Amino acid sequence: MKALAGGYARARDVTHALDLLAQADGMGRVLAGGQSLIAAMNMRLSTGDMLVDISRIADLRGVAVEDGCLRIGALTRHADIGTDPLVATHAPLLVQAVHHIAHAAIRNRGTIGGSLAHADPAAEFPACVLALGGTIHLQGPEGVRQVAAEDFFVDVFETAIEEGEILTAITLPLLEAGERHVLIETARRSGDYALAGLCVVKRAAGHRVTAFSVGPRPVLAMAAMERLDAGDTAGAVDALRAEIDPPSDTQASAAYRRHLAGVLLTRALHDLTGETA
Ligand SMILES: Cc1cc2nc3c(=O)[nH]c(=O)nc-3n(C[C@H](O)[C@H](O)[C@H](O)COP(=O)(O)OP(=O)(O)OC[C@H]3O[C@@H](n4cnc5c(N)ncnc54)[C@H](O)[C@@H]3O)c2cc1C
């Protein structure tokens, strides 16, 4: 099937993009890398949208250290995140994630802003940004605002982005001395979406654990984090399995995903300490 769009316009800059969205009578749809949106349009899961192409807005691309944070522009592509030295230094979790995302053609076009805005519960970047305690920067007709990752992911494919807003950037805390990151997942084939996956961040203040592909949105596993901070690994595995609500589908049963999440946590902790599982 062919996509059925309601129109197309390329934005020169963010102000122009916001104007185009405002003129679209609620039918405006941001087009970034197109790797999820065009696929959905081709399947007629999305029709009649006025596409506002932001892909050439240079200000929305790139990585920098600014005001004591790592700032990643929304249009920074997966492949660029995988090779960026600042990301490697301050957010190695994202570099690990890139190796698991789809295949090279998609990583060359897909953007981190698109991945977060799309909010696929099986996607890696949303769980990473949540594990790192990131902030999502939005710009809309009323101005700019920031949303903590904890408040950003609402449901399957649903976020805190309001009508007419654009996700412009993500900021993350800089890596502390001794901080460690592990992303681990199981997929049927390399590049497939995960059956279940985990991010573990270990900081002086404690652990942060997020799980993906185990519910309608990435889960910050508070009970598991508490058990890990208390040094109770077995308790953390039990707590994680209790606090996720995975779906059953053609790929895996809920029971299998719940079991897998616990196995992945054990392996991630071995990776953190450098021991073999
Ligand atoms: C075959 C296949 C396999 C894939 N496998 C994986 C995988 O294993 N893991 C994974 O994480 N992802 C996977 N993806 C998704 C891929 O990572 C996409 O690139 C990403 O989810 C969307 O980024 P995009 O820039 O292409 O966004 P687009 O497709 O352009 O947009 C996606 C959605 O986000 C909105 N949007 C995009 N950018 C913005 C913005 N700046 N502000 C507001 N709204 C915005 C759009 O309006 C649209 O609703 C896969 C995709 C395909 C086709």
Ligand as a Chemical Component Dictionary entry (heavy atoms), coordinates in Angstrom:
data_LIG
# 
_chem_comp.id                   LIG 
_chem_comp.type                 NON-POLYMER 
_chem_comp.pdbx_formal_charge   0 
_chem_comp.three_letter_code    LIG 
# 
loop_
_chem_comp_atom.comp_id 
_chem_comp_atom.atom_id 
_chem_comp_atom.alt_atom_id 
_chem_comp_atom.type_symbol 
_chem_comp_atom.charge 
_chem_comp_atom.model_Cartn_x 
_chem_comp_atom.model_Cartn_y 
_chem_comp_atom.model_Cartn_z 
_chem_comp_atom.pdbx_ordinal 
LIG C1  C1  C 0 12.125 -2.368 10.646 1  
LIG C2  C2  C 0 12.331 -1.443 11.822 2  
LIG C3  C3  C 0 12.970 -1.908 12.936 3  
LIG C4  C4  C 0 13.156 -1.062 14.027 4  
LIG N1  N1  N 0 13.784 -1.566 15.129 5  
LIG C5  C5  C 0 13.956 -0.763 16.221 6  
LIG C6  C6  C 0 14.583 -1.259 17.399 7  
LIG O1  O1  O 0 15.015 -2.418 17.473 8  
LIG N2  N2  N 0 14.684 -0.401 18.450 9  
LIG C7  C7  C 0 14.231 0.887  18.402 10 
LIG O2  O2  O 0 14.350 1.624  19.389 11 
LIG N3  N3  N 0 13.661 1.386  17.303 12 
LIG C8  C8  C 0 13.501 0.595  16.207 13 
LIG N4  N4  N 0 12.904 1.110  15.091 14 
LIG C9  C9  C 0 12.402 2.508  15.112 15 
LIG C10 C10 C 0 13.515 3.504  14.719 16 
LIG O3  O3  O 0 14.448 3.601  15.776 17 
LIG C11 C11 C 0 12.932 4.908  14.436 18 
LIG O4  O4  O 0 13.911 5.642  13.838 19 
LIG C12 C12 C 0 12.486 5.748  15.598 20 
LIG O5  O5  O 0 11.594 5.072  16.411 21 
LIG C13 C13 C 0 11.747 7.011  15.104 22 
LIG O6  O6  O 0 12.663 7.991  14.743 23 
LIG P1  P1  P 0 12.448 8.844  13.415 24 
LIG O7  O7  O 0 13.399 9.970  13.491 25 
LIG O8  O8  O 0 12.551 7.971  12.216 26 
LIG O9  O9  O 0 10.975 9.405  13.619 27 
LIG P2  P2  P 0 9.747  9.529  12.599 28 
LIG O10 O10 O 0 9.428  8.198  12.022 29 
LIG O11 O11 O 0 9.966  10.652 11.667 30 
LIG O12 O12 O 0 8.610  9.963  13.644 31 
LIG C14 C14 C 0 8.088  9.035  14.585 32 
LIG C15 C15 C 0 6.999  9.743  15.418 33 
LIG O13 O13 O 0 7.592  10.718 16.274 34 
LIG C16 C16 C 0 7.119  12.034 15.940 35 
LIG N5  N5  N 0 8.285  12.913 16.000 36 
LIG C17 C17 C 0 9.498  12.668 15.443 37 
LIG N6  N6  N 0 10.374 13.612 15.790 38 
LIG C18 C18 C 0 9.710  14.485 16.572 39 
LIG C19 C19 C 0 10.087 15.678 17.246 40 
LIG N7  N7  N 0 11.338 16.161 17.213 41 
LIG N8  N8  N 0 9.145  16.336 17.968 42 
LIG C20 C20 C 0 7.874  15.848 18.054 43 
LIG N9  N9  N 0 7.463  14.711 17.445 44 
LIG C21 C21 C 0 8.371  14.049 16.710 45 
LIG C22 C22 C 0 6.509  11.919 14.556 46 
LIG O14 O14 O 0 5.487  12.890 14.352 47 
LIG C23 C23 C 0 5.973  10.509 14.571 48 
LIG O15 O15 O 0 4.738  10.454 15.247 49 
LIG C24 C24 C 0 12.713 0.289  13.983 50 
LIG C25 C25 C 0 12.083 0.773  12.819 51 
LIG C26 C26 C 0 11.897 -0.073 11.751 52 
LIG C27 C27 C 0 11.219 0.457  10.514 53 
# 
loop_
_chem_comp_bond.comp_id 
_chem_comp_bond.atom_id_1 
_chem_comp_bond.atom_id_2 
_chem_comp_bond.value_order 
_chem_comp_bond.pdbx_ordinal 
LIG C1  C2  SING 1  
LIG C2  C3  SING 2  
LIG C2  C26 DOUB 3  
LIG C3  C4  DOUB 4  
LIG C4  N1  SING 5  
LIG C4  C24 SING 6  
LIG N1  C5  DOUB 7  
LIG C5  C6  SING 8  
LIG C5  C8  SING 9  
LIG C6  O1  DOUB 10 
LIG C6  N2  SING 11 
LIG N2  C7  SING 12 
LIG C7  O2  DOUB 13 
LIG C7  N3  SING 14 
LIG N3  C8  DOUB 15 
LIG C8  N4  SING 16 
LIG N4  C9  SING 17 
LIG N4  C24 SING 18 
LIG C9  C10 SING 19 
LIG C10 O3  SING 20 
LIG C10 C11 SING 21 
LIG C11 O4  SING 22 
LIG C11 C12 SING 23 
LIG C12 O5  SING 24 
LIG C12 C13 SING 25 
LIG C13 O6  SING 26 
LIG O6  P1  SING 27 
LIG P1  O7  DOUB 28 
LIG P1  O8  SING 29 
LIG P1  O9  SING 30 
LIG O9  P2  SING 31 
LIG P2  O10 DOUB 32 
LIG P2  O11 SING 33 
LIG P2  O12 SING 34 
LIG O12 C14 SING 35 
LIG C14 C15 SING 36 
LIG C15 O13 SING 37 
LIG C15 C23 SING 38 
LIG O13 C16 SING 39 
LIG C16 N5  SING 40 
LIG C16 C22 SING 41 
LIG N5  C17 SING 42 
LIG N5  C21 SING 43 
LIG C17 N6  DOUB 44 
LIG N6  C18 SING 45 
LIG C18 C19 SING 46 
LIG C18 C21 DOUB 47 
LIG C19 N7  SING 48 
LIG C19 N8  DOUB 49 
LIG N8  C20 SING 50 
LIG C20 N9  DOUB 51 
LIG N9  C21 SING 52 
LIG C22 O14 SING 53 
LIG C22 C23 SING 54 
LIG C23 O15 SING 55 
LIG C24 C25 DOUB 56 
LIG C25 C26 SING 57 
LIG C26 C27 SING 58 
# 
